Amino acid sequence: MKPKSFIISVLFFSSLFFLLISDCRPATVSAPIYQEIDTTTRQTWTPFAPLQLSELLNMSRKEVEQKLHRRLNFKERLTLFLLKHQAKRLQKLSPGNDDCPKLKKKAERANFFGIFGFFFLGMIFGIVAIVNGVQAIQLAEANPDCPEVEKYRKKATVGIVFGVLGIIFWSIFLTWVIIQAAGVVYI
């Protein structure tokens, strides 16, 4: 293997790595989501006018049809499905949701796998560290009222950094091992 091909392989692996993590940016929770929760709970949905929203979210499609004394058409069924899905999503992002234990667990996992992956099998453990770290940062931003949120955000960041460094280090190391196994000597 020539030096050019070594450089190309390192560039290929690093670009592949950055393509994999490019969609892992943490989502921010802002005030419009909380306003959306308020408007969702206050609105009256015209296809289901006799029913309250809180009742509607806890009922199955067949129960809704029985309450309305008619079958729902396709648009109404789709509306019901989307309404339930949106309500679940908003409930997860609401400030009353207690995700503090999840935040702690994911941040500590990211920290452990990041540092462990830097020294042993960084290609595998580094990816696990990055995924858990990004999820922990998302939870930290969604739940700023959790105790010690900054501590867990820092642990998640350390896990992400060590995960990235472990992947880079181990990809270079494995490329070097493959080159040495091929018997190519560089001066």
Secondary structure, 3 states (H helix, E strand, C coil): CCHHHHHHHHHHHHHHHHHHHCCCCCCCCCHHHHHHHHHHHHCCCHHHCCCCHHHHHCCCHHHHHHHHCCCCCHHHHHHHHHHHHHHHHHHHHCCCCCCHHHHHHHHHHHHHHHHHHHHCCHHHHHHHHHHHHHHHHHHHHHCCCCCCHHHHHHHHHHHHHHHHHHHHHHHHHHHHHHHHHHCCCCC
